[in-house]
Amino acid sequence: DRELVGQGLASVAAGAFGGMPATGAIARTAVNVRSGARTRVAAIVHSLVLLAVVYLATGPVSVIPLSALAGVLMVTSFRMISASTIRKILRSTRSDAMTFALTAIITVCFDLIEAVQIGVLVAAFFALRSVARRSSVVREPLPGPPQPGDEEIALLRLDGAMFFGVAERISSAIIDADHPRTSVVVIRMSQLGMLDATGANTLAQICTELEGRGITVIIKGVR
């Protein structure tokens, strides 16, 4: 919070003098840390040196060849790369490896901002797909000793999440679980981790359809 407040105040001050808004610089921060920085003093010294270069050494800096600056940036970029972290990502799940590779390629070929945006979208897609695959409907045996009429009761447990990406599949599974002799359907939701508006609407439609067949629907374990 203090860092955000500091950047906000710096942006206000920069705007008052016609400057650009302040923001955190990942590249310079990484170089600072790799060079042994441990306290805020390193950031203060870095800022003062940069300020001195801008106001006192613009002439000498302007004659530095761009190729030399490009070499410095290349070395800096290579120092920011953690080979061990890359190996861990590539050896983890296929979705993580694909997201990393796609983001890296777009960063090199196009732009960092576009790469971050596409990387977030791809990661969100894989996350939703993973949640959808873990979502299911399980028919459980009734607790206690067998009793007459048990065959008329269907105890169903919803696992995972019931959201727009899997609501129709869960709906079909619940309705298909209906047996000609079933008169009561108990839907347990204690293991359901997420329920969005689409899932809630689908659940209401399931109840309406089953009750239209003369089946009593009981929902339990709602969190």
Secondary structure, DSSP 8 states (H G I E B T S, - for coil): -HHHHHHHHHHHHHHHTT-------HHHHHHHHHTT--SHHHHHHHHHHHHHHHHH-HHHHHTS-HHHHHHHHHHHHHHH--HHHHHHHHHS-HHHHHHHHHHHHHHHHS-HHHHHHHHHHHHHHHHHHHHHHH-EEEEE--SSS--TTGGGEEEEEEEEEESTTTHHHHHHHHHHT--TT--EEEEE-TTEEEE-HHHHHHHHHHHHHHHHTT-EEEEE---
